Amino acid sequence: MFEYQVEARSGAARTGALTLPHGTVETPVFMPVGTQGTVRALSPNDLRAAGASLVLANTYHLHVRPGEQVIEKLGGLHRFMAWDRPLLTDSGGFQVFSLEGFRRVSEDGVEFQSHVDGSRRTLTPERAIEIQWTLGADIVMAFDHVVPGGADEATARDAMERTLRWLERCARRHEELASQGGTAARRHERVETGHAAMPPCRQTLWPILQGGTHLVLREEGLRRICDLRPWTGLAIGGLSVGEPKPVMYGMLEALEPRLPAAAPRYLMGVGFPEDLVAAVERGVDLFDCVAPTRNGRNGSAFTPDGPVNIRNAEHRDDPRPLDETCDCEACTTFSRGYLRHLFVAEELLGLRLLSLHNVRYLIRLAEEMRAAIRRNAFGSWAADWRRRYLTPGSA
């Protein structure tokens, strides 16, 4: 049920199929981020139309509001957000460590102040797993300690060591929950859908590799993660958190030969087009980021010729589509002039259309990369893509 099959390679780039309880995901793949059980401004039908096969939801935000018990009562996260395809939930670690204000780290976990009501809460590795188990995503992430991109080696080592200790506790708690036969929501799902013989554990746990920008820590952490047990996937965390992009690329390039070849590799929090191309070139398979929807809500659109700011006056009477090669609703229905009008007039439709376009752009980009890998032509494809996308003023 949690299998990954590499189907083709082109250099370090690879394409494959990740089989999950709610469907099969072709990689490389971009996951839209549904922070609070919704990808902002987009419906599940929008996501299906855009070709999304895997969506990420945020454990911290759903725990704080409405609470995992409410979601369980309403049938689990898939039913709650009306998404019938695979889901991945993060552990909440990044959000907790990013909180401004009260936050205290101990060996047990992290005590923090809710951004919603100011209440003090504690998130431990065990609680992070229990919350994600209750939510019921296909893939859940271990609770980790995140440090800024510029952290010194001592700070990065402290976080890496704590992450590894927490990983053991996450794995132990996940195994305990799996042996107990699942939540009430999952038992209800098996009865209602007639899948009485379905295994009670319909969820897999992935570790997160930390270590900052220090390769020696990354190599050590990776070795210790792999020694702990076999994993169905591996996440690379703590990159794209303030370090220069060449540093991130160099880290991925150095790690690639050491990563387990049979497991999918997930680069967390990365979603700008040039970063996806560079990371796939270095053997990465899965991505997530709020960039496409956040940029879309601010009037910035990804196109093959680079980003376009639809608010610019040059688009006022432009009859062309945003992207002539794109098949999304924004590009097949409306002109640049109309899209600019929506933003100038502060109409909500503009936010939806550009968010939808950007998500579709990244999903199409992943489709193009898969096709290039299957042709064993990823290097030349990437060079052509960069010449067009990164040419100053091309958009």
HELIX and SHEET records of a PDB file:
HELIX    1   1 PRO A   44  ALA A   50  1                                   7    
HELIX    2   2 THR A   59  VAL A   64  1                                   6    
HELIX    3   3 GLU A   68  LYS A   73  1                                   6    
HELIX    4   4 LEU A   77  PHE A   80  1                                   4    
HELIX    5   5 GLY A   93  SER A   98  1                                   6    
HELIX    6   6 PRO A  125  LEU A  135  1                                  11    
HELIX    7   7 GLU A  153  SER A  179  1                                  27    
HELIX    8   8 ALA A  184  GLU A  192  1                                   9    
HELIX    9   9 LEU A  215  LEU A  228  1                                  14    
HELIX   10  10 LYS A  245  LEU A  255  1                                  11    
HELIX   11  11 GLU A  256  ARG A  258  5                                   3    
HELIX   12  12 PRO A  273  GLU A  281  1                                   9    
HELIX   13  13 ALA A  291  ARG A  297  1                                   7    
HELIX   14  14 ALA A  313  HIS A  315  5                                   3    
HELIX   15  15 GLU A  329  THR A  333  1                                   5    
HELIX   16  16 ARG A  336  VAL A  344  1                                   9    
HELIX   17  17 LEU A  348  ARG A  374  1                                  27    
HELIX   18  18 PHE A  378  TYR A  389  1                                  12    
SHEET    1   A 3 GLU A   3  SER A  10  0                                        
SHEET    2   A 3 ALA A  13  LEU A  20 -1                                        
SHEET    3   A 3 GLY A  23  THR A  27 -1                                        
SHEET    1   B 9 THR A 204  TRP A 206  0                                        
SHEET    2   B 9 ILE A 139  MET A 141  1                                        
SHEET    3   B 9 LEU A  87  THR A  89  1                                        
SHEET    4   B 9 VAL A  55  ALA A  57  1                                        
SHEET    5   B 9 VAL A  29  GLY A  34  1                                        
SHEET    6   B 9 LEU A 286  CYS A 289  1                                        
SHEET    7   B 9 ARG A 265  LEU A 267  1                                        
SHEET    8   B 9 LEU A 234  ILE A 236  1                                        
SHEET    9   B 9 ILE A 208  LEU A 209  1                                        
SHEET    1   C 3 ARG A 103  VAL A 105  0                                        
SHEET    2   C 3 VAL A 110  GLN A 113 -1                                        
SHEET    3   C 3 ARG A 120  LEU A 123 -1                                        
SHEET    1   D 2 SER A 300  ALA A 301  0                                        
SHEET    2   D 2 VAL A 308  ASN A 309 -1                                        
END                                                                             
